[in-house]
Amino acid sequence: MLKYSKALGLMVFVFLFAMCNQKSKNEAEKETILKGSLDITVDETVKQIVDDQVAVFEGTYYDAKITVKPKSEAEVINDLLNQKAKVVITTRDLTPQEKTRFEKSKINPRVTPFARDAVAFISNKSNNDTLIALKSVIDFIQGKPDGKIKGLVFDNPNSSTVRYMKELAKVNEVPKAGVFSFKTNNEVIKFVSENDGMIGVIGVNWLYQPTPDMTETIKNINVLSVQGLNGGGYYSPTQNDLGEEKYPLARDLFIINCQGYSGLGMGFASFIAGDIGQRIVLKSGLLPYKTPGRKLKIRSEIIKDKE
């Protein structure tokens, strides 16, 4: 009787194991580089360009479904490190410490740069001075008053723009006095449009591709030209100044894939880094990581139409 029970238990175990393996196999077969469903956690400051990429990708590959989840940079990185997210889009590469953590988990993240973005300074339209020195902003963050700046306005305390500016100013925390934080870039734009003397710090993508409800609000702000820490001229966050590496607040965008297999994350990364994806970046106002090529047809002579 005991031998019969053991044999029956072994058969049940083998059956359940086979069923689990079959289920995993079936789930894996549901996703390929061009088919299946995928959640992508995205830095909120660059959501607009990612939405454009997803729309064209899904319109090209009908069996693919990608859900964009915008979060602050700190949340994006934490979700990736804690394996709550497999594919993310950030405004920075992984740090050596973060890469080491993945290595310990035997995970090899695939990091693909695909665009150059910028942090932009904005002011109220009533402010006729559209120039600002980066040193003035850094001094303000370091707690040194500046007569031209009543306050700095950020989108989120945990955002990539806050982290970026703290690194430039070499401070661990921004001052409590004169620094304001909201939740989104749109809230920053709206606040600055209604308050003179405030300087907003946002991702430039939100200016080039405003949401429909923000079209009129955008008209009430100025995008400031910035002088770098080494002095010299003032430059704007345009494609030209980004391409010539003149604008001092440029940053690269990355898609980081930790799926560990050839899934939809790999397909989407290849798409946005490829010709179509780079043309979408170009059209958005950001700078493509690789300039899309153009085919030119050169003729040795001009053929006139016969009358």
N, C-alpha and C positions, 0 to 999 in steps of 0.2 A: 504493500500500500504506500509506504514511504517512497519507494523508487518510482511508483506511478505518479505521485504528487510532484516529485522533483522533475520528472520528465515533462509533466504537464506545464509546470512553471517555466521550464526552459523553452518550451514551444511558444508559450505566451510572450515571453521576453523577446524571442527571435522575431515573432510576428509584429510586435509593437515597434521594435527597432527597424524592421523593414518598412513599416508604414511611415515612421518618422523620416527615414531617409528618402522615401518616395515623395513625401510632402515637401521636404527641403529641395529636392530635385525639381519638382514641379514649380515651386516658387522661383527658383533660379532661372528656369526656362521662361518664366513670364517676363523677365527683364533682359534686354540686350542693350547695346549702345544706342539703339534707335527706337526702342520699344519698352513700355512699362511706365511706372509712376515713380516720382522722386520728389522729396522735399528738399529745398535748398534754403539754408539760413543765410540771410544777406545783411550786410552792414546797411543800416537804414539810410545813411547819407548817399548811397549809390543805388538805391532801389529803382529809380527811374530807368537807368540804362539796362538793368537786369530784366525788368518787365518787358522792355523792347526786344531783348534777345530771346526771351522765353516765348513771346508772341509769335515771332518769326519761326523759331525752332518747332513749335507745336503746329504751326501752319504748314510747315514743310514735311514733318513726320507725324502723321495723324495718330499713330499708335503710342505716341509719347505724351505724358501728362506731368508737368512740373509745377509744383506749388511753391511760391516764394513766401518766405517767412522773414519779414524785416525785424531786426533787433539791434540793440546797441552793440558796439564792438566788443565790449567786455562779455556780453551774453553770447555773442557769436563764438568767440574763442572758447569760452567755458563749455558751451554745448559740444564743440568739436573735441575738446580734451576729455570730456566725460562720455564721449561716444553717443551723445543724444542726437547729434547731427553728423552725417557722413560726408556731406558736401556743403561747403560754405563759400561765400565771396566776401573778401576783406580788402582793406586799404593798406595792408602790410603783409609781409611774409612772416612765417613762423620764426620765433626766436630760437637760438640754439638750445635753450632749456626746454622749450616746447617740443622740439624735434627729438631730444633725448627721451622725453616722456613717451613719445610714440614708439621709439626704438625699443624701449623696455616692454612695450605691449606687442612688439613684433608687427607694428603697422608702419607701412612706408607711404607717407602722404605724397600725393602727386600735386605739385604746385605749378600752376600755369599763369603767368602774367598775360593780361590781355588789353590793358588800356592805361593811359596816364590821365589822372584826375587832378583836381586842385582844391585846396581850401580857399574859400573866397571871403573877403571882408565886404560887408555891405553897410550902407548908411541911409538915413532918411533923405528923400528927394529934395527937401528944403535946404540941405547942406550943400552949398556950392563948391566946397572943397572936396574934390574926388580923388585926392592923393593922400596916402598914408605911409609912414615909414614903419617897417616891421619892428624896428628897435623901440618905437613908441608903444606898440602893443605888448612887446615882451617886457618892457619896463613896467607897464600897468599890471601885467600878470605877476611880476615880482614884487608888487606892492608899492611901486613908485608912481605917484599921481602924475597925470598928464592933462593939461588944460583942454586939449581937443577931444578927449575921450571921457564921456560921462559914465559909461559903463560898457562892459562886454557881454554879449548875449550868446549862449551856446544852446545847442539842441538838447543835450542830455549829459548829465554828469559823467556817464560811463561811455560816452561816444568816442569815435575815432578822432574827431576834431579837438576834443578836450585833451586826449592823450597826445596828439600831435603837437599842440601848442605848449603843453607842459614840458615835453621833451625839448622843444626849442628854447624855452625859458629856463630849463634846468631846475624845475621846482617839482616837489612831490604833490603839492596841493595848490589850487588856485585860491586867491584871496576871497574871503566871504563878502567884503565890502566892494560894491561896484561890479560884481560878476553875477549874472543871472542864467538860470538853466530852465529849459522847458522839456518837452518830450519829443518834439519833431522839428525838422527843418522848416516846415510851413509855419509853425508857431513863431519861430525866430523871425522869419520874413515879415509876418503880420505885425509883430511887436515893434520891429525897427521901422516899419512903414508908418507907424502911428506915434513914434517917439523920437524927437530930434536929439542928436548928440550920442545916441547909442550905436555901437558897432556890433553888427551881427557876424558870427563866425559859422559858416555853413559849407556843405559840399556844393561845388559849383554846378553839378548835374541838376540840382533843383532849380537853378536859374535858367538853364538852357532848355529844360523840359518841365516847366511848371504844370501842376495839375490844373484841370479846367477851372476849378474854383479859385485858383490863385493868379489867374492871368491878369486881372485888373490890379491886384495888390502889388505884383511885380513892377508895375509902372510907377509905383510910389517910392522906389528905392534906387540908390546908385550902387553900382559895383565898383569898388575902389581899386585904383592902380596902386601897386605896392613897390616900395623901394626895399631892396635886400639889405642884409646886415653889413655888406661891404660897400654900401653907398651906391652911387651911380644913378641910372635912370629909374623911372617908375614903369612897371609892366603890369599888364592885365592877364587874367586867367583865360586867355584865348588859345585856340589851337596853334596859332603862329608862335606866340610867346612860349607856350609849353614845348613846341617842337624845337625851338631854338634854345631851350633850357634857360630862358631869361626870367621867367616868373619864379619867385623864390619859395612859393608854397605848393609845389607840385608833389604828387604822390602817385604810386602805381597801384593798379587794381589786380587782385589775384583770385583765381578760383582754386580752392584746395579740396582735393578729392581723397577721402579715406575709405572708400568702399571696399577696396582690396580685391576687386574683381572687375572684369570688363562689363560694366553696367552703364546705365543711363548717364551717370556722372561723367564717365570718360567720353561718351558721345557728345554731351553738352559742352564740355571743356574744349574738345576738338572743334566744335562748331563755332564758339565765340572767338577762338584763336585763329580760325580759318578765314578765308576770303569774305564770306557773307557776314560773319560776325564782326570782322574788322570794318567792313563798310557801314554796319549799323553804328559802331562806335564813332566813325568819322561823321556820320550824319547827325549824331547826337550833340556834337560840339566838343566832345572829349577828343583826346589824341589816341589813335590806334597804336597798339604796341608794334604792329607791323603795318606799314603803309600799303594799302591795297594797290595792286598793279593795274595799269591801264594798257590796253592794246591799241597801238597806233598803226594805221594803214598809210604807208608812205607811197605816193605816186611819183613817178618820174616826169609825168606830164599831166596837164589838165585836159580832160576830154570834154569838149564842148558838145552840147546837144545839137543835133542836126535840125536845121530849120525846115 
